[in-house]
């Protein structure tokens, strides 16, 4: 029979920008002595506070399990965090509605048996060790490196108020069973898509995370914790002012120039043409549009790299520009168009006639996929945001032409603006049009151009 082991996990995460450069920290503590047994921290790129906090929880639970691999069900972990959102959601008292949070919560819940883990909210002042670790991770990311345990001083700044305890709060079954709605919360976890945590994602604006009946009344907005929860270190008095306030010199942004591919035979008929259909080539009109786009970028002389969707119409458009600029074309699978399932090749009217209820549901929710196993807009946003994060990190300070499709371009613009999913239906995006978004080192984005077709006239 395994010997019962008890540990405390304190975890935190932060984002300097929300979303912005983010990191997490976690420490496993011996409750009898108050001594740290293990530390974990990591810079995770551009993310929100809530994503970073969940990543900290996952790291803390993983570290606790690794310390006592043979403890099995005898391991008891008491989690202490200053994120009310994470504590209430993992305790089952608040619903998990945000699409970025569901897979993270599911991953955290799968590390240890639910009956082995309890959760407690604590003030930030009592979570200084994990907070220091998270800030060390963000500082490391700012300097272009990863956090190293050997260089950490977080333990030296741990709160002196931490008092040892020989016992943890009693574990009485799965967390949140005593709160109304816990079963529904656990069902949401079980239904989450997969268990892998999305890294470096911008938030999907949407419904606020609201408490179940009987929970505390102050449910946070969808953005979660305040954006100043983990501010960047203060600058010296001699630092010049930038914009509206004192800020570091962020340098040249990564500028993504977004070129929609030229027309295909399906474009003027306004038919659904995604990644699950026939992969059409450019029409004669589309080839002409690609050549005019190539002339335009050659005259500007600003494009330094070209990245394309794998679909043929984008590769052909990119090839025309690359031939004029003398550049190679890289392919990124994340830039492909939405898979529209059974709607591929149909007009909007034909879809309305054949799949009316499915179309209505799709228009009403970003989590609804087209008929026949297509992709939801929420799923597209996840992979497009991941592609964006890869490209921004790879091409920091450079101007990159992305040759892609309607949904990826609208998604990048929507996320940069912090607009809700329904904003996708509020943008016009013509064939071979140009849009531009710049991404700065602090995680902020600036939309500079949308649907410019002046080069086609």
Secondary structure as UniProt FT lines:
FT   STRAND          5..16
FT   TURN            17..19
FT   STRAND          20..29
FT   TURN            31..33
FT   STRAND          36..47
FT   HELIX           49..67
FT   TURN            68..70
FT   HELIX           72..74
FT   STRAND          75..81
FT   HELIX           84..90
FT   TURN            91..92
FT   HELIX           99..111
FT   HELIX           114..116
FT   STRAND          117..121
FT   HELIX           124..126
FT   HELIX           128..142
FT   TURN            143..144
FT   HELIX           149..151
FT   HELIX           154..157
FT   TURN            160..161
FT   TURN            175..178
FT   TURN            180..181
FT   HELIX           182..191
FT   TURN            213..214
FT   TURN            222..223
FT   TURN            227..230
FT   TURN            237..238
FT   STRAND          241..242
FT   TURN            243..244
FT   STRAND          245..246
FT   STRAND          254..260
FT   TURN            265..270
FT   HELIX           284..300
FT   STRAND          305..308
FT   HELIX           312..325
FT   STRAND          329..331
FT   HELIX           333..335
FT   HELIX           341..343
FT   TURN            344..345
FT   HELIX           348..354
FT   HELIX           356..364
FT   TURN            366..367
FT   TURN            371..373
FT   HELIX           377..394
FT   TURN            395..397
FT   STRAND          399..404
FT   HELIX           406..417
FT   HELIX           421..426
FT   TURN            431..432
FT   STRAND          434..439
FT   TURN            441..442
FT   STRAND          445..452
FT   HELIX           454..456
//
